[in-house]
Amino acid sequence: MNDSLRGARIATFVYFSLCGTLMGTWVVNIPAVEERVGISHATLGGLLVLLGLGAFIGMQVAGRLTDSLGARIVVPATGVLCSAALVLPGLPRDPWTLAGALLVFGFCNGCLDVSMNAHAVHVEKAYGRPVMSAFHATFSVGGVLAALVGAATASTGLSPAAGMAAVGALGIVIALVSARALLPAAPVAADTDSEGKAGQAPATERRSTSGRIWILAVLALMVMLCEGAANDWSALHVKDVFGAPASTAAFAYGTFAATMTIGRLLADRLVARFGSMAILRYGAATAGVGITIVTVSPWIWAAFVGWALFGLGLSGCVPQLFSAAGHADPAAAGANVSRVAGLGYVGMLAGPAVIGWLTHLVALNHTFVLLILLCAITAVAAGILRTESDRTREAAHSSP
């Protein structure tokens, strides 16, 4: 393994961690920004939709730019833009300005998210073995760093804008310094026609790839809807259903997030041994078992176990879907990842809202039946990731 490839992998870790830190810095400053602007929770919830809308648009734009210009240009550029845009939500004093700031920050974050994932696909292809899940784990680590930095800046009395500006300035430096280690534009082998001449892939093949990408995108929507629901409702579930104090209820999300991170750190080795299809199928099944325990358990300790299993099961699912989208067509890795990530992001945003709406009809724990169904569908549909290695493995196991 050459040093340039190892350096590209390290740089990708840095960008994933940077993206997680930037988003996490915004998240930990939400209460202070809400107080500064003087808006209600309901108004803030509506404004956060603009953050998601901006991210969705940014993902679609960055996907095509990454394919045409190369990740080596787009990743650092979007890293600088996202770092610079971090300070914007900390400046407004009225809802309209905050709305514009969130739209811009969301757009820049979506651009960075897709471009770094597209580059991660190229790194994984160059390595010749699974490495995607570990990148997603460092995104979670970035969120932890943001929480620590946020607590430190708050204790010094810095305003949200000053703290966010400091993190953003450091992010700009990190994005620029790490740029040189990124891989150049991925080489794309020319498709050949029946006479061996270079040309475009047959229309039927392109349609087949496009259909597969949209299936992956729908699966990403379902998995990330489950993840979004856990992010916003796990602690509230323990508090409302079991009457636990807020300090105890927080451990529900803590166990979910911890097992999610641990699972992503371990997933690449498991993918190398068992294949991405198995990780998606058994991961979704494990998540389904976990959320079923959460739904029916009368004991708080069992609910914690359920949330832990839910996070562990979901941990490896999204990286496999992103990886499969990127590898489906190296010439359009960015665009394909943007479709899967974009629809998945819609699920992440929709999850909390859907669960909230269902609470008007049934008890909170009963709303999680929807998550059970989504996990079951994902497990059944995991065959979309079947590869030749999976077929060989299945044949070996079925032979006498």
Salt bridges, closest charged atoms under 4 A:
ASP3 OD1 - ARG6 NH1 3.06
GLU34 OE2 - HIS41 ND1 2.71
GLU124 OE1 - HIS327 NE2 2.87
GLU195 OE1 - LYS197 NZ 3.54
GLU227 OE1 - ARG264 NH2 3.85
GLU388 OE2 - ARG391 NH1 3.15
ASP390 OD1 - ARG393 NH1 2.83
GLU394 OE2 - ARG386 NE 3.31
